[in-house]
Amino acid sequence: MNVKIFFDKISSNANPEKSKIKMKYFKIKQGQCEKNDIMLGVSTPTIRNLVKEFDLYLPEIQTLLYSKYHEIRLAGLLFLVKIFSETKNELEREEIFNFYIKNTHKINNWDLVDVSCYKIIGLHLLNKKNRNILYKLAYGNLWEQRISIVSTMAFIKNQQFDDTLALAEKLLINQNDLIHKAVGWMLREIGKRNFTVLVDFLEKKYKQMPRTMLRYSIELFSPERRRYFMKK
């Protein structure tokens, strides 16, 4: 019943004109993201506010994740982040983590990845030695690859850079622009916290890096330093 009420509420905010804009923004028609995605045209702030009003759990969230509508799947992931953050029980967090991994095929657009993965996958693995799942995901589909690198944001925020750098190296030869941007973004986040670590990595790997990845990673450099790397 809660799922039905939630679905009705979010659907009542649908906007056909905004839907067209979002379809264009996500480049769905060009096939650069999930080509079969359907947008309701509901804003993310509206979705976040609705998620605050409801309490849904894994079986109900599963229903949301299997929706054909992008914003409904986004809501499902925001509920998942919500229940993960609200519990300190390690067994419950493990269950949510496993649920996320089992449903990566429904986390199929860049914004769905970015709002959820490091807040669940990253935080769950933060104090664990075994992070092999990230390297397995790095060999998966486009979205799993993005999950693997963006999840390390949780590590970066805690001054742990090794896995980000190792995954960045594995993804250097990736052909997709969405991965180039994600890796560059994570490298830039490292640079905010330890400039030397980033520069050392760039000096070793800049020749292999796609231009977009390099450009994103040096975005906060001085103009002189940016020119130095881009000319190389």
N, C-alpha and C positions, 0 to 999 in steps of 0.2 A: 504494500500500500504506500509506504514512504517513497519508493521508487516512482510509482505512478504520479503521486502528488508532485514530486520534484520535477519529473519530466514535464508535467503540465505547466508548472511554473516557469521553467526555463523556455519552454516552447512559446509561452505567451509573450516572451521578450524577443521573439524572432523578428528580424527585419530584412526583407528581401533585398533592399538597396544595399545595406551593409554586407549582406551575403555576397553580392556581386563584387564588392570592394575587397572582401577577404579572399575570395577565390582568386582574384587578380594578384593580391599581395603574396599569397602562398604559391603562386605560379602553378596552380593545380592543372590548368588546361594545357600547359606546356609539358606536363609530365615530370617536372623537376622535383615534385614532392609526391605524396600519395595521390595518384591520378584519379582515384575513385572517391576521394574525400568529398563530403557534402557539408556545406556551411549553413547554419541557421541564421547567422548574422547577429549573434549575441555577443556583447563585449565581454572581455575577460574580467573587468571589475564587477560587472553584474553577476557573472558566474561565481566569482569568489564570495560575493555577499550572500548569494543563495546557499553556497556550501556551508557558510557559517550558521545558517538557520536550521540545517538538518543534521541528523546523525545517521549515517549509513555505514554498514560494515561489509565484510568481504563478499558474501553472496550477492548483496545488492550492488556493490561496486562492480562485480563481475558483469552484471546486467548492463550497467552504464558503459563499460569498456567494449561491449559487443554492439553498441549502437552504431548505426551508419553515419550518425552526425558527429562532426568534429567536436563541437562544443560539449556534447554529452560525454564523449570520451575524456575531454579535458576535465570536466567536472569529476569524473570517476577518479582521475589521477590526483586531483586536489583533495578529494575525500581520503584517498590513500595516504597522502602526505599528512593530512590532518590527524588521522588515527595513529600513524607512526609517531608523530611528534608528541601526541598526548599520552602515550604509554611509555613507561620506563621498564616494563617487563621484557626481559630479553627473549623469552620464548615467543611472546606476541610479536616482537619486532622481527624475529626470525621467520615467523609465519607470513608477515607482510612482505618481507624481503623475498621469500620464495614465491609468493603470489605474484609479485612484480616480475620476477624472472620468467615465470610460466606464461606471462601475458605480454611479453615484449612485442609479439606480432600485432598487438592492438595499439602499441605506443608508436604510431606510424606517421609522425610529422615532427618537424624540428622543435616546435614550441611544446609539444607533449613531452618530448624528451627533456627539454631544458627546465621545465617547471617542476620536474619530479625526480629525476634520476639521482642527483647528488644528495637530495634531501632524504632519500631512502637507501639506495645502493651505497652511495658514498659514506653516509653516516653509519650505516650498519657495519661497513668494513673498516671504519676508521681505526678501531683499536684491535683489529684482527691481523694476524700474520699472513693468513691464507687469503690472497686476493686474486686467485687464479681465474675466477669467473670473469674478471675484467678482460683478461687476455683471450679468453674464449669468445667473449662478445666482440672483441676487436676483429675476429675473423668471421663474424656473422654478416647479416644484411646491413644496409646503410644505416638504419636507425639503431641497431645494436652496436654498430661501430661508434656512432655518436654517443650512445649511452656510456660506452666504455670510457671515453675520454672525458666527457662532461661530468661523470660521476666523481672524478678525481678532484673536482672543485672543493669537496669536503676535506680532502687531504691537504690541498694547497692552503686552505684557510687555517690549517693547523701546522704549517711549516713543513709539510711532508711532500717532497717533490719527486722522489725517485720513480714512482709509478707513472706519474704524468709524463715524465721525460721518456721512460721506456715505451709507453704506449704511443707517444708522439713519434718516436723513431719508427715504430712498426707501421704507423699510418702515413708516413712520408710519401709512400708511393701510391697512396689512394688517389683515385681519379675524380672523386666527387667534390665539388666546390663546398658543399655543406660540411664535409669533413675537414677540408682545408680551413674553413672559417672557425670550426669548433676547436681544432688543435691550436690554431693561432691565438684564439681567445684564451685557452688555458695557459699557453706559454706567456701571454701578456700578464695574466694573473700571477704567475710565478715572478715575473719581472717586477711587479708592484711590491713584492715582499723580499725578493733577493735578486737584485739587478745582475750581480756577478754570475749567478747560476744560469740565468737566461742568456747572457752574452756568451758564456762558455759553450752552451749548447748551440747557439747560432753559429759561432765560429767553426764548430765541427760539422754542422749539418746544413749550412745555408745553401750549398751547391745542390743539394738534393731536394730542398724545400720548394713546393709550388709557390708561385709568386704571391697568391692570395694569402696563403698561410704565413709567409714571411711578413707581408704587409700588416696583417692583423697583429702579429707578435711584437712588432716594433712601433706600434701606433703611438705609444707614449714616450718614445725616444725623442731626443732633441732633433731638429731638422738636419743637423750635421751627421748625427749617428744614423738617422734613417737613410740619408743619401749614401753613406758609407756601405750599408748592407745592400741597398737596392741596386747600386751600381755594380756590386760584386756579382 
